[in-house]
Amino acid sequence: MDELHDRVVAITGASSGIGAATARRLARRGAAVVLGARRTDRLDDLAAELQAEGGRAVAVTVDVTRAEDLHRLVATAVSTYGRLDVLVANAGVGPISPMTARRTADWNAMIDVNLRGVLHGIDAALPVFEQQGRGHFVTIVSTAGIKIVPTMAVYAATKNAVRTLLEGLRQESTDGTLKTTAISPGYVRTEFGDSVTDPTIRAQIDRGMQEFALDPDAVARAVEFAVDQPWEVEIGELSIRPTVQG
């Protein structure tokens, strides 16, 4: 039996892209997956696909800007499978634009989803992890927070805030109860560009997606690697980008 058969993993943003790829990869390794996202129809289809393959999967409608939705996601994991071992915080939005455009609604959306959404997940899962004596936060961040480029200032700020948050949580948790992992992808073929309203920037994003972006499964493999480590081994940070990305 696969070594991940006893793991229960909840994943936000699981209806497409990196989240869906992670769900498929971990479920096929034997983990039970609890799928969270707003698009319930896609979640139900993914859960049915994994169940048809003999996997364990359940879907929960989750908007990460709503704290109660994250609590329901965690509670579903515990009530269905008896525990929660890993929370993969993958949900994110990127309506990027120059700051001079002053698209404050987009700024707030990135703060609410990319930062507050992660905090809501931590708040929901921490009591369960503490009661169990162990738990693992895996969060999808971004190389945009490593190499700051024009139009991505606010997006990068939210991602760097999450990176700082995870490091602070790690340092508060050296008793062995928690592990934290920040995975920073570069260009990946996802729906990232769909929320970009600036036509010039969207064309640049779409071109990168078409020309050299990674398949989402490349990032899912990184999540699998982090989750698959012995408990005494913590993978703190991983960056994964196309070889040709600048």
N, C-alpha and C positions, 0 to 999 in steps of 0.2 A: 504494500500500500504506500502511496506517495507520502512524503514527509510533511506535506501541507494539509493532509486530510483532517487534522484536528484544529485548523485555524478557521476563525470566523472573521471575515473582512467586510467592513462597510465602505462603500465608495460613493462619493458625491460626484455629480456631473457624469453619471454613468450611462447616459442615454446615447452617447456618441463619442468619437475621437478617442483620446487617451483613456477616459473612464471606461468605455465599453471594451476597449482592447485589454485593459487591466483585468476587468471582470472575466473575460474569456480565458485569459492566460491563467489566472489564479484558480478559476473553477475547474479548468482542465487539469490542474495539478492536484485537485482534490479539496481545495478550500471551499467552505460555504460562503457565498457572497450575498450581501444585502445591498441592493442597488437603489440609489437615490438620485432623483433628478425631477425637473418640472414636467418633462414630456412623458407622461405616464404611458402613452401608447407605445413609444419606443422601448421604455423599460419593460413593459409586459412582453413585448416581442423578444427582447433579449433574454429575459428570465425563462420564457418558454423554450427558446433555442438551447439554453444551457441545460434545462431540465430534460429535454429530449435527448441530449448527449449523455444523460446519467448524472449530471451535476446537481448541486444544491444551490438554489437561487431564489430570492424573494425580492419583490419590487415595492418601493415605498415612494410616494410623491413627496419630493423635498424641494423647497425653495430655501437656499442657505441663508437668505436675508432674514428668515423667520426662525428665531431660536427654538420655538416649539417644534418645528419640523425636524431639526437635528436631534432633539430629545426623542421624537417619535422614531427616527431612524435607529438610534441606539437601542431604544426599548424594544423595537422589532427584532433586532439581532439577538438580544438577550432572551426574549420570550420564545423565539423560534428555535434558536440553536443553543441556548443556555449560557452564552458568553459573547464577548466581543474582544478580539485580539488585536485588530488593526483597524484604524480609521484612515482611509485614503482621502484626503481633502483635495479634490481635483477640480471642483467647480470654479470657473473663473470667467471674467468678461474682459474685453479689451477694446472699447470704443475710443481708440487713440486719435489724437489730433494735436496740433501745436497749442501750447498754452495760451498764445495770443488769441486763439479762437474763442476762449472763455466759455467752453461748453461745460458749465458747472454741473448740469444734470448727469453728463457722462462721468465727470470726476466722482460725483457721489455714488454712481452705480458701481464704479470700480472699487471704491472704498467699502461699500456695503457688501459686495460679493467677495472680492478678493481678500479683504482683511477681516471684516466683521463675520463673514461666513466661516472663516477658519476659527475665529474665536468662539463662535457658537458651537462648532464641532468639539473644540477642546472642552468647553463648559459641559457639554452633554456627556462626553466619554470619560472625563476624568474620574467621576465617582465610581464608575464601573471598573476602570483600570485599577484604581486604588483598592477597591474591594477584592478584586482578583489577585492583586499583588504584582501585576504586570500588564503592560499595554504599549502599543506602538502607534505613534502619529507619523504618517507618511504624507507629506504635503507637496503638491506640484507647484513649484515656484516659476522661475523663468530666467534665462540668460539675459533678458532685458534689464534685470536688476544688477547684472555684473558689468555689462557694457552699456553705458547710458547713451542713448541716441536721440536725436530730435524726434518729436511727436510722441515719445513714449515716457515723458517725465512723470506723469501721474501714475500710469500703469507700473512703471519701474518702482516708483515710491511705495505702492501697495505691496509689491513683491518683496522689496527690501525690508519693509516693515514685518512681513511674515517671516522672512529669514532671521531677523533679529528676535522676533517673538519665539521662534523655535529654539534658538540658541539660549535664550533666557530660561525657557522651560527646561531645556536639557541640564543647565547648570543648577536648577532647583531640584533636579530629580536624580542625583547621582547615588541615591540609595538603591538603585537597581530596579525601581518600579516601572519607570518609563523609558522608552527610547523615542528619539525624534530623528526623522530623516527629511531633508529638503532636497528635492530633485528638480533641477533647473533645465528644462528643455530649450533648445533653440527652435528653428523652424520645423514644425511638424504639420502634416496634412490633416488639419482639423477645420472646424468652422469658425476659427478665430476671426477671420476677416469679415464675417457676416455682420458684425456689429459696427464696423467702421463706416461712417457716413461720408467722410471726405473722399471724393472719387479718386484723387491722385494717390493718396495713401493706400486706399483699398486696392488700386491697380498694382502698386508696389508689393503689397502683401500677397495678392493673388499670383503675381509673377513668381515670387519666391516659393510659394506653395507648389506651383506647377513645375518649376525648374529643378529644385534641389531639396525640398522638404522631406523629412523622414516619415516613414510609416508610423502611425501611433503605436504599433506593437514594439517598436524600438524603445519607447519610453516605458511601456508595460513590462518589458524585460528588465529594465532598471528597477522598477517597483518590485518585481519578483525577486531580484537579487537581494534587495534590502530586506525584504520580508523573510527570505529563506535563510538568513544568517542564524547561527546559534544565538541563544538569548544573550550571552555575555559579549556579543559582538554588535556594536552599533555603527551603522553607516550614517555618518552625520550629514554629508552633502555629496551630491553627484551632479555633474554637469554633463549633458548629452546634447550634441548638436551635429548637424551635417558636417562632414569633413571639409567641405568647400565654403562653409559659412564664415564670414569675416568677423 
